[in-house]
Amino acid sequence: MEQALATRDQIGQAMGVLMARHNFPDDQAVSQLRRYSQNNVKLREVTLLVCDQGAPPGP
């Protein structure tokens, strides 16, 4: 349960980073996170990278 809450918070933070950095609306930020995670990278890892680096994982 705690891990699920932490992951939810990380997703929210990553969304906030994308929304602030790229002026994305919330639905586009979620779509972008999903797109990043489709390259065999777990969403949790993607959110950590976005929050830590302000950018998605490389290609």
C-alpha positions in Angstrom: 0.0 0.0 0.0 2.8 2.4 0.9 4.6 1.7 -2.3 1.5 2.3 -4.3 1.1 5.7 -2.6 4.7 6.6 -3.2 4.4 5.6 -6.9 1.3 7.7 -7.2 3.1 10.7 -5.7 6.1 10.2 -8.1 3.7 10.2 -11.0 2.2 13.4 -9.8 5.6 15.0 -9.4 6.7 13.9 -12.8 3.5 15.2 -14.4 4.2 18.5 -12.6 7.7 18.7 -14.0 6.5 18.0 -17.6 3.7 20.5 -17.2 6.0 23.2 -15.9 8.9 22.5 -18.3 6.9 22.0 -21.5 3.7 23.8 -20.6 1.7 20.5 -21.1 -1.8 20.2 -19.8 -2.3 17.3 -17.4 -3.6 14.8 -19.9 -0.7 15.4 -22.3 1.8 15.0 -19.4 0.2 11.6 -18.6 0.3 10.6 -22.2 4.0 11.6 -22.4 4.9 9.5 -19.4 3.1 6.5 -20.9 4.9 7.0 -24.2 8.3 7.2 -22.4 7.5 4.0 -20.5 6.7 2.0 -23.6 10.4 1.5 -24.4 10.8 -1.4 -21.9 11.2 1.1 -19.0 8.9 0.8 -16.1 6.7 3.8 -15.4 8.2 4.1 -11.9 11.7 4.4 -13.4 10.5 7.0 -15.9 9.0 9.1 -13.2 12.2 9.0 -11.1 14.2 10.1 -14.1 11.9 12.9 -14.9 11.8 14.1 -11.3 15.6 13.8 -10.8 16.7 15.1 -14.2 13.7 17.1 -15.4 13.9 15.0 -18.6 12.7 11.7 -19.9 15.0 8.8 -20.5 17.0 8.9 -23.8 16.1 6.9 -26.9 
